[in-house]
Amino acid sequence: MKDEMMLVGVTLARRYTRKQKEIFLAEVCRQCREAGWKTEFQTRHSRMLHVCNLVIGDLAHAKTVIACAYDTPASAQLPIRYYPLNPRKNTQAESWNLAWEWILGAACFLIAAGAVYTLHWLSPAMKIAAVLAAVLAALLGVSLLHSRGNRVNFNRNSASVALILRLIQECDPNSSTALVLVDQCCNSYEGLKLLKEACPSRAEVILLDCLAQGEKVVCAHRKGVDVSDLLEEDWINKEYEDPDNGLRFFERGVLLASGAIKKHQFVVRHTRSKRDCHVDIPRLERILEKLKGRIKAE
């Protein structure tokens, strides 16, 4: 698992721009060809959004689908928290982060404008200092308002992608399992919506969310899905009858994520920051074995 984490967590850690995604997908397709898996792309284009899912295996006839997001998020100015099971909380956290970025950006531009305004009354030496201060403040303001990809993304979602890469190497390409790397999942559910259109209605869909680190692992699932072989003794078993998170797209959906319980909410900390750089390799290996067992039990 360390080699896969080195590839997707370090070498190809940023999958934020379209070009970065293309480089990553080309590498995954190469590995799939070597392992004997067939691949195809699900794409959707619009003026504002480009979605490109990579389907590995025969999705049309799959009994089990294991999917995870491969895109990575933008950096956040605030210590933002991610809620895998509560999209409303994610919207609130994102709103606070955007508001904070705009406030800081506006403050920087005001400082720059103030420095320029005072040039008339300053000595030549002070004018140079004021111009430099104005330029630096303006550049900082632009930087705050310019969205850029986060540099390290172990939890969201390089660890899950590493699991998919191991499954490519260790599972039979002729099995009734399909693996899907889903685009546009960090800021929306557009990739999952596109996957749903081609996914068999009765297929079991296992969504791998943040799995690099966290005190607890949650196994959330739709009512009626048997997850007894996936669970460990200290995992949280959460059943949904009418979910409003990613499980809502699939009748037989399961979601795995690691994090902590804070104020009765399952939360993942340190995503979208330079602190998202830790991974629990032994636990990832155990999750891999459980996924392989699920595939063999088909």
C-alpha positions as CSV (number, residue, x, y, z in Angstrom):
1,M,0.0,0.0,0.0
2,K,3.0,2.3,0.6
3,D,3.8,2.3,-3.1
4,E,0.3,3.3,-4.1
5,M,0.2,6.0,-1.5
6,M,3.5,7.4,-2.8
7,L,2.1,7.5,-6.3
8,V,-1.3,9.1,-5.6
9,G,-0.4,10.9,-2.4
10,V,2.9,12.4,-3.4
11,T,3.7,12.1,-7.1
12,L,0.2,12.7,-8.4
13,A,-1.1,14.3,-5.2
14,R,-2.9,17.2,-6.9
15,R,-5.8,16.3,-9.2
16,Y,-7.5,19.7,-9.2
17,T,-7.1,21.1,-12.7
18,R,-8.2,19.3,-15.9
19,K,-4.6,18.7,-16.9
20,Q,-3.6,17.2,-13.6
21,K,-6.6,14.9,-13.8
22,E,-5.6,13.8,-17.3
23,I,-2.1,12.9,-16.2
24,F,-3.5,10.9,-13.3
25,L,-6.1,9.0,-15.5
26,A,-3.5,8.2,-18.1
27,E,-1.3,6.5,-15.4
28,V,-4.3,4.5,-14.0
29,C,-5.3,3.4,-17.6
30,R,-1.8,2.2,-18.1
31,Q,-2.0,0.1,-14.9
32,C,-5.4,-1.3,-16.0
33,R,-4.0,-2.4,-19.4
34,E,-1.1,-4.2,-17.7
35,A,-3.5,-6.0,-15.3
36,G,-6.0,-7.0,-18.0
37,W,-8.9,-4.6,-17.0
38,K,-10.9,-2.9,-19.7
39,T,-11.6,0.8,-19.1
40,E,-14.0,3.4,-20.4
41,F,-14.8,7.0,-19.6
42,Q,-18.1,8.5,-18.6
43,T,-18.1,12.2,-19.5
44,R,-20.4,15.2,-19.3
45,H,-19.5,18.7,-20.5
46,S,-21.1,22.0,-19.9
47,R,-19.9,25.6,-19.8
48,M,-19.3,25.6,-16.1
49,L,-18.4,21.9,-15.5
50,H,-16.5,19.0,-16.9
51,V,-17.1,15.6,-15.4
52,C,-14.9,12.6,-16.4
53,N,-15.4,9.3,-14.5
54,L,-13.1,6.3,-15.2
55,V,-15.0,3.0,-15.2
56,I,-12.8,-0.1,-14.7
57,G,-14.4,-3.4,-15.6
58,D,-17.9,-4.2,-16.9
59,L,-20.2,-1.7,-15.2
60,A,-23.3,-2.7,-17.1
61,H,-23.2,-6.3,-15.7
62,A,-21.6,-5.6,-12.4
63,K,-23.0,-7.1,-9.2
64,T,-20.7,-5.0,-7.0
65,V,-19.3,-1.5,-7.7
66,I,-16.5,0.0,-5.7
67,A,-16.2,3.7,-6.2
68,C,-14.3,6.6,-4.9
69,A,-13.6,10.2,-5.8
70,Y,-10.3,10.9,-7.5
71,D,-10.5,14.7,-7.7
72,T,-8.8,16.7,-4.9
73,P,-10.1,19.9,-3.2
74,A,-9.0,23.5,-3.2
75,S,-7.0,24.8,-0.3
76,A,-9.0,26.4,2.5
77,Q,-8.0,29.5,4.5
78,L,-9.9,28.3,7.6
79,P,-9.3,25.0,9.5
80,I,-12.3,23.5,7.6
81,R,-14.1,20.3,8.6
82,Y,-15.6,17.8,6.3
83,Y,-18.8,15.8,7.1
84,P,-19.1,12.7,4.9
85,L,-22.7,12.0,6.0
86,N,-24.0,15.5,6.3
87,P,-23.9,17.6,3.1
88,R,-25.7,20.5,4.8
89,K,-22.8,20.9,7.3
90,N,-20.4,20.9,4.4
91,T,-22.3,23.7,2.7
92,Q,-22.1,25.7,6.0
93,A,-18.4,25.1,6.4
94,E,-17.7,26.2,2.8
95,S,-19.8,29.3,3.2
96,W,-17.8,30.4,6.2
97,N,-14.6,29.7,4.4
98,L,-15.6,31.7,1.3
99,A,-16.8,34.6,3.5
100,W,-13.5,34.6,5.4
101,E,-11.5,34.6,2.1
102,W,-13.5,37.6,0.8
103,I,-13.1,39.5,4.0
104,L,-9.3,39.0,4.1
105,G,-9.1,39.8,0.4
106,A,-11.1,43.0,0.8
107,A,-8.9,44.0,3.7
108,C,-5.8,43.5,1.6
109,F,-7.1,45.6,-1.2
110,L,-8.1,48.4,1.3
111,I,-4.6,48.3,2.7
112,A,-3.2,48.6,-0.8
113,A,-5.5,51.5,-1.7
114,G,-4.6,53.3,1.6
115,A,-0.9,53.0,0.8
116,V,-1.4,54.5,-2.6
117,Y,-3.6,57.3,-1.3
118,T,-0.9,58.4,1.2
119,L,1.8,58.7,-1.5
120,H,1.2,62.5,-1.8
121,W,2.3,63.3,1.7
122,L,5.3,60.9,1.9
123,S,9.0,61.4,1.4
124,P,10.6,59.7,-1.6
125,A,12.0,56.9,0.6
126,M,8.7,56.4,2.3
127,K,6.9,56.4,-1.1
128,I,9.0,53.4,-2.2
129,A,8.1,51.6,1.0
130,A,4.4,52.5,0.5
131,V,4.4,51.2,-3.1
132,L,6.0,47.9,-2.1
133,A,3.4,47.6,0.7
134,A,0.6,48.3,-1.8
135,V,1.9,45.7,-4.3
136,L,2.4,43.0,-1.6
137,A,-1.1,43.6,-0.1
138,A,-2.7,43.5,-3.6
139,L,-0.8,40.3,-4.4
140,L,-1.9,38.7,-1.2
141,G,-5.5,39.8,-1.9
142,V,-5.4,38.2,-5.3
143,S,-3.9,35.0,-3.8
144,L,-6.7,34.8,-1.2
145,L,-9.4,35.1,-3.9
146,H,-7.8,32.8,-6.4
147,S,-8.8,29.1,-6.0
148,R,-5.9,26.7,-6.1
149,G,-5.6,23.0,-5.5
150,N,-4.5,21.7,-2.1
151,R,-1.0,20.2,-2.2
152,V,-1.4,17.2,0.1
153,N,-4.6,15.1,0.1
154,F,-4.1,11.8,1.9
155,N,-7.5,11.7,3.4
156,R,-9.5,13.3,0.6
157,N,-9.1,11.1,-1.3
158,S,-5.7,9.6,-2.1
159,A,-6.0,6.7,0.4
160,S,-9.2,5.5,-1.2
161,V,-7.7,5.8,-4.7
162,A,-4.7,3.7,-3.4
163,L,-7.2,1.0,-2.4
164,I,-8.7,1.0,-5.9
165,L,-5.2,0.7,-7.4
166,R,-4.5,-2.3,-5.2
167,L,-7.8,-3.9,-6.2
168,I,-6.8,-3.5,-9.9
169,Q,-3.6,-5.5,-9.2
170,E,-5.1,-8.2,-6.9
171,C,-8.6,-8.9,-8.3
172,D,-9.8,-10.8,-11.3
173,P,-10.6,-8.5,-14.2
174,N,-13.3,-11.0,-15.3
175,S,-15.1,-10.8,-12.0
176,S,-18.6,-9.3,-11.7
177,T,-17.1,-6.3,-9.9
178,A,-16.5,-2.8,-11.5
179,L,-14.2,-0.2,-10.0
180,V,-15.0,3.5,-10.7
181,L,-12.9,6.6,-10.1
182,V,-15.4,9.4,-9.8
183,D,-14.9,13.0,-10.8
184,Q,-16.4,16.2,-9.3
185,C,-17.1,14.8,-5.8
186,C,-15.2,17.4,-3.7
187,N,-17.6,20.2,-4.3
188,S,-20.7,18.4,-5.6
189,Y,-22.3,15.1,-6.4
190,E,-22.1,15.5,-10.2
191,G,-19.8,12.5,-10.6
192,L,-22.1,10.2,-8.6
193,K,-25.1,11.4,-10.5
194,L,-23.3,10.4,-13.8
195,L,-22.3,7.1,-12.3
196,K,-25.9,6.4,-11.3
197,E,-27.1,6.7,-14.9
198,A,-25.0,3.8,-16.0
199,C,-25.0,1.7,-12.8
200,P,-27.3,-1.4,-12.6
201,S,-30.1,-0.6,-10.2
202,R,-29.6,-3.7,-8.1
203,A,-25.8,-3.5,-7.9
204,E,-24.3,-3.0,-4.5
205,V,-22.3,0.2,-4.6
206,I,-19.5,0.7,-2.0
207,L,-18.4,4.3,-1.8
208,L,-14.9,4.8,-0.3
209,D,-14.6,8.3,1.3
210,C,-11.9,9.6,3.6
211,L,-9.9,6.5,4.8
212,A,-6.4,7.7,5.5
213,Q,-6.7,8.6,9.2
214,G,-9.3,9.1,12.0
215,E,-10.2,7.7,15.3
216,K,-13.3,5.9,14.1
217,V,-14.4,4.2,10.9
218,V,-18.1,4.4,9.9
219,C,-19.9,1.9,7.7
220,A,-23.0,3.7,6.6
221,H,-25.5,1.9,4.4
222,R,-29.0,1.8,3.0
223,K,-31.6,-0.2,5.0
224,G,-31.6,-3.9,4.0
225,V,-27.9,-4.1,2.9
226,D,-26.0,-6.8,4.8
227,V,-22.6,-5.3,5.9
228,S,-21.7,-7.9,8.6
229,D,-18.6,-9.1,6.7
230,L,-17.4,-5.5,6.3
231,L,-17.6,-4.4,9.9
232,E,-15.0,-4.6,12.6
233,E,-15.9,-4.7,16.3
234,D,-15.1,-1.0,17.0
235,W,-16.6,0.4,13.7
236,I,-19.7,2.5,13.7
237,N,-22.7,0.8,11.9
238,K,-25.0,3.5,10.6
239,E,-28.2,2.5,8.7
240,Y,-30.2,5.0,6.5
241,E,-33.7,4.6,5.3
242,D,-33.9,7.9,3.4
243,P,-30.3,9.3,3.2
244,D,-29.5,12.8,1.9
245,N,-25.8,12.1,1.4
246,G,-24.1,10.2,-1.4
247,L,-26.0,7.0,-0.5
248,R,-29.2,8.5,-1.9
249,F,-28.1,7.7,-5.4
250,F,-27.9,4.0,-5.0
251,E,-30.6,1.6,-3.7
252,R,-27.9,-0.8,-2.3
253,G,-25.3,1.8,-1.2
254,V,-22.6,1.5,1.4
255,L,-20.2,4.2,2.4
256,L,-16.9,3.8,4.3
257,A,-15.1,6.7,6.0
258,S,-12.8,7.4,8.9
259,G,-13.0,10.4,11.2
260,A,-14.2,11.3,14.7
261,I,-17.4,12.0,16.5
262,K,-17.8,15.7,17.5
263,K,-21.1,17.1,18.8
264,H,-23.0,14.1,17.6
265,Q,-21.6,14.5,14.0
266,F,-19.2,12.3,12.2
267,V,-16.4,14.7,11.1
268,V,-13.1,14.5,9.2
269,R,-10.5,17.1,10.2
270,H,-7.5,18.7,8.5
271,T,-8.7,18.2,4.9
272,R,-7.9,21.0,2.4
273,S,-4.8,21.9,4.3
274,K,-1.1,20.9,4.6
275,R,-2.0,18.8,7.6
276,D,-3.8,16.2,5.5
277,C,-0.5,14.2,5.3
278,H,-1.0,11.2,7.6
279,V,-2.2,7.7,6.8
280,D,-2.9,4.5,8.8
281,I,-1.4,1.9,6.5
282,P,-2.3,-1.2,8.6
283,R,-5.9,-0.1,8.7
284,L,-6.0,0.5,5.0
285,E,-4.6,-3.0,4.5
286,R,-7.4,-4.5,6.6
287,I,-10.0,-2.5,4.6
288,L,-8.5,-3.9,1.4
289,E,-8.8,-7.4,2.7
290,K,-12.5,-6.8,3.6
291,L,-13.2,-5.4,0.1
292,K,-11.5,-8.4,-1.5
293,G,-13.5,-10.7,0.6
294,R,-16.7,-8.9,-0.5
295,I,-15.7,-9.4,-4.1
296,K,-15.0,-13.1,-3.7
297,A,-18.3,-13.7,-1.9
298,E,-20.3,-12.6,-5.0
